[in-house]
């Protein structure tokens, strides 16, 4: 995997604080207006993005959309899906 990014409807300030507090090493997109979520079909009409994981290859092709993300198992699920999709382990 070349790149990992998280998208959120939170403000840049909130995401910056979250990133610092959690020592996150990945890019976080502040999508307050929902433009990215809408483009990916993940926008909830209530005003926030659905909790989906979208796996994209190096050519920009969407390989899988996981619409049943469980926050308790998200890390393990992510690792398993990356392996199944053939992404190299780091």
HUVEN-V230100 format. One line per field, one symbol per residue. phi: phi as a letter, one per 20 degrees, with the letter a starting at -180 (. if undefined). A space follows every 50 residues. Layout:
phi->???
This chain:
phi->.ebcbddbeffgfffffgfffdlfddfceedgemfffffemdeegfpbef edddecefenefeaceecfdgfcgfffgffffffenfffd
